[in-house]
Amino acid sequence: MRPPWAGVIVSTAGFLAMIAIAWALWDSLPEHIVTREATDTRAGATVPRLVMAGALPAGLLIVAALTPVGLIVQRRLARHFPPLLIAPPHAQARALNVLFVVLPLLLVTLQAVALAKEAGYDIPVERVMGVALGIVLIILGRALPAMGSSDAVPDGSIGRLIAAWQRSHREGGLALTALGAACAAGSLFLPPLLVGVASALLVGAVFALMAVLAVVRTR
C-alpha cells in the first residue's frame, strides 16, 4: 500500500498549527484551567494549562502511531476472511488520506476554539464548530466517489450489488457536498446547534439513499 501522503502532509501541518496556537495563547491562559465547575454535591476539577494545550496534539500523535499497528494487525487477520471483505490497498490508502485530512482539521478547530475561549476571547463556539462540520462534510463528499471505486468485483448477483453500491458513491458524494455547504452556511445564520444536529442525522439519510439506489440498479 502506498503511503497516504496527502494525509501525512495535512496531519503534519495540523500538528504544527496546534503547537503554534498553544504557543501564541500560552501567556493568556490561566495556570490551571477549570474543566468542571464546583457544585453543592461535587468538587470542581482543574488541569494545568500544559495538559489543556497539549491534549489534542498528543491525541493526533497517538492516532498516527497506532495506525501502522492497526494495518499490521489487519494484514495478519486478512487471511482468515474472504477477499471480498478486505478492502484493496488503494482503497485503504484513500481512507487513510481522508482520515488524516479530516481529523487534523477538526482538532485544529477545537484547539483554537478551546484555548481562545480559556484565554478570554469571545468566540462563537457553536458557529465555528458548525462551519467546521460543514467543511468536513464537503471534504468527505468530494472523497466519497474515489473511495467507492474498486479494481474488480466478483461475478453473480453479489457482484452486481457491489458494483451498484460503488456507483452510488457518486450521488452520495454530491449529496454530502451539498449537505456540507448547507451546514456551513446555515451555521452562520441559523441556530448552529440545530443545524449541526440536523446535518449529522442527514448523513445517515444520504447513505440510506445510496443503499436504495444500489438495490434499484440491480433489478
KOLSE-348397 format. One record per residue (C-alpha): residue number from 1; z, x, y. Coordinates in steps of 0.05 Angstrom, whole numbers, always signed. Each point is the difference from the previous one (the first is absolute). Example, Ala and Ser with C-alpha at 12.3 -4.5 7.8 and 13.67 -1.06 7.14 Angstrom:
% KOLSE-348397
(r 1, (+156, +246, -90))
(r 2, (-13, +27, +69))
***
This chain:
% KOLSE-348397
(r 1, (+0, +0, +0))
(r 2, (-19, +27, +68))
(r 3, (+57, +7, +50))
(r 4, (+8, -58, +49))
(r 5, (-16, +43, +60))
(r 6, (+0, -57, +51))
(r 7, (+70, -19, -22))
(r 8, (+23, +72, +2))
(r 9, (-25, +9, +71))
(r 10, (+28, -65, +26))
(r 11, (+67, +10, -35))
(r 12, (+6, +70, +29))
(r 13, (-16, -26, +69))
(r 14, (+49, -57, -10))
(r 15, (+56, +46, -22))
(r 16, (-11, +45, +61))
(r 17, (-2, -61, +45))
(r 18, (+67, -24, -26))
(r 19, (+30, +68, +11))
(r 20, (-29, +2, +71))
(r 21, (+29, -70, +15))
(r 22, (+69, +21, -24))
(r 23, (-3, +65, +41))
(r 24, (-23, -37, +63))
(r 25, (+56, -52, -5))
(r 26, (+55, +45, -28))
(r 27, (+39, +10, +64))
(r 28, (-1, -75, +15))
(r 29, (+28, -20, -68))
(r 30, (+75, -10, -8))
(r 31, (+36, +49, -45))
(r 32, (+16, -56, -49))
(r 33, (-44, -61, -7))
(r 34, (+28, -67, -20))
(r 35, (-34, -28, -62))
(r 36, (+48, -58, -10))
(r 37, (+41, -35, +53))
(r 38, (+74, -10, -13))
(r 39, (+24, -71, -12))
(r 40, (+66, -33, -13))
(r 41, (-10, +8, -75))
(r 42, (-34, +68, -7))
(r 43, (-1, +67, +34))
(r 44, (-59, +26, +38))
(r 45, (-43, +57, -26))
(r 46, (-33, +58, +36))
(r 47, (-44, +58, -20))
(r 48, (-13, +67, +35))
(r 49, (-63, +0, +42))
(r 50, (-29, +53, -45))
(r 51, (+1, -50, -58))
(r 52, (-33, -53, +43))
(r 53, (-53, +48, +25))
(r 54, (-14, +32, -67))
(r 55, (+2, -58, -48))
(r 56, (-72, -24, +7))
(r 57, (-32, +70, +0))
(r 58, (+42, +16, -62))
(r 59, (-23, -65, -32))
(r 60, (-73, +19, +10))
(r 61, (+12, +69, -30))
(r 62, (+35, -31, -61))
(r 63, (-59, -48, -13))
(r 64, (-49, +58, +7))
(r 65, (+41, +43, -48))
(r 66, (+7, -56, -52))
(r 67, (-74, -18, +1))
(r 68, (-24, +60, -42))
(r 69, (+57, -14, -49))
(r 70, (-23, -72, -6))
(r 71, (-72, +22, -13))
(r 72, (+23, +47, -55))
(r 73, (+40, -56, -33))
(r 74, (-59, -47, +8))
(r 75, (-47, +49, -35))
(r 76, (+50, +8, -57))
(r 77, (+6, -75, -9))
(r 78, (-74, -14, +8))
(r 79, (-15, +19, -72))
(r 80, (+43, -58, -24))
(r 81, (-39, -54, +38))
(r 82, (-72, -26, -5))
(r 83, (-48, +36, +48))
(r 84, (-13, -68, +32))
(r 85, (+70, +0, +29))
(r 86, (-4, +71, +29))
(r 87, (-30, +9, +69))
(r 88, (-54, +53, +4))
(r 89, (+17, +64, +38))
(r 90, (-41, -18, +62))
(r 91, (+36, -67, +5))
(r 92, (+67, +35, -6))
(r 93, (-21, +48, +56))
(r 94, (-20, -59, +44))
(r 95, (+66, -35, -13))
(r 96, (+39, +63, +18))
(r 97, (-40, +8, +63))
(r 98, (+17, -71, +21))
(r 99, (+74, +11, -17))
(r 100, (+6, +64, +40))
(r 101, (-38, -29, +59))
(r 102, (+39, -65, +4))
(r 103, (+69, +27, -16))
(r 104, (+2, +52, +56))
(r 105, (-26, -51, +50))
(r 106, (+58, -46, -16))
(r 107, (+51, +55, -1))
(r 108, (-22, +30, +66))
(r 109, (+4, -69, +32))
(r 110, (+69, -12, -29))
(r 111, (+23, +69, +23))
(r 112, (-24, -10, +71))
(r 113, (+28, -71, +6))
(r 114, (+68, +15, -32))
(r 115, (+14, +64, +38))
(r 116, (-25, -26, +66))
(r 117, (+44, -61, -8))
(r 118, (+61, +44, -14))
(r 119, (-18, +44, +59))
(r 120, (+6, -59, +46))
(r 121, (-72, -19, +11))
(r 122, (-19, -74, +3))
(r 123, (-48, -5, -58))
(r 124, (-31, -67, -23))
(r 125, (+14, +17, -72))
(r 126, (-29, -62, -32))
(r 127, (-65, +3, +40))
(r 128, (-10, +74, -16))
(r 129, (+12, -12, -74))
(r 130, (-46, -60, +0))
(r 131, (-56, +41, +30))
(r 132, (+14, +56, -50))
(r 133, (-4, -51, -58))
(r 134, (-67, -24, +27))
(r 135, (-27, +71, +2))
(r 136, (+23, +12, -71))
(r 137, (-35, -63, -24))
(r 138, (-64, +22, +35))
(r 139, (+3, +68, -35))
(r 140, (+12, -34, -67))
(r 141, (-57, -47, +13))
(r 142, (-48, +57, +16))
(r 143, (+22, +38, -63))
(r 144, (+1, -59, -49))
(r 145, (-75, -2, -16))
(r 146, (+0, +73, -19))
(r 147, (+62, -7, -42))
(r 148, (-33, -56, -40))
(r 149, (-60, +41, -21))
(r 150, (-6, +31, -69))
(r 151, (-50, +42, -37))
(r 152, (-5, -46, -60))
(r 153, (+28, -63, -30))
(r 154, (+2, -22, -73))
(r 155, (-49, -49, -29))
(r 156, (+16, -73, -15))
(r 157, (+38, -53, +37))
(r 158, (+56, +47, +20))
(r 159, (-50, +48, +30))
(r 160, (-33, -56, +40))
(r 161, (+67, -22, +26))
(r 162, (+19, +71, +21))
(r 163, (-68, +9, +34))
(r 164, (+10, -66, +38))
(r 165, (+70, +21, +20))
(r 166, (-27, +66, +27))
(r 167, (-54, -36, +40))
(r 168, (+53, -46, +30))
(r 169, (+33, +61, +33))
(r 170, (-54, -3, +53))
(r 171, (+19, -71, +22))
(r 172, (+73, +18, -8))
(r 173, (-8, +60, +45))
(r 174, (-33, -41, +54))
(r 175, (+55, -52, -4))
(r 176, (+55, +53, +4))
(r 177, (-33, +33, +59))
(r 178, (-5, -67, +37))
(r 179, (+72, -16, -18))
(r 180, (+23, +68, +26))
(r 181, (-37, -9, +65))
(r 182, (+30, -70, +9))
(r 183, (+70, +27, -16))
(r 184, (-6, +57, +50))
(r 185, (-26, -45, +55))
(r 186, (+46, -58, -16))
(r 187, (+61, +45, +2))
(r 188, (-14, +14, +73))
(r 189, (-1, -72, +22))
(r 190, (+36, -42, -52))
(r 191, (+69, +7, -32))
(r 192, (-11, +65, -38))
(r 193, (+48, -14, -57))
(r 194, (-35, -65, -15))
(r 195, (-68, +34, +3))
(r 196, (+23, +57, -45))
(r 197, (+29, -46, -53))
(r 198, (-61, -44, +0))
(r 199, (-46, +60, -6))
(r 200, (+40, +28, -58))
(r 201, (-4, -67, -37))
(r 202, (-75, -5, +13))
(r 203, (-11, +67, -34))
(r 204, (+17, -36, -65))
(r 205, (-50, -55, +18))
(r 206, (-54, +53, +9))
(r 207, (+10, +28, -69))
(r 208, (+3, -71, -29))
(r 209, (-68, -13, +33))
(r 210, (-28, +64, -31))
(r 211, (+23, -24, -69))
(r 212, (-32, -68, +10))
(r 213, (-66, +33, +21))
(r 214, (+2, +45, -61))
(r 215, (+10, -59, -47))
(r 216, (-54, -41, +34))
(r 217, (-51, +57, -5))
(r 218, (+10, +7, -75))
(r 219, (-20, -71, -14))
***
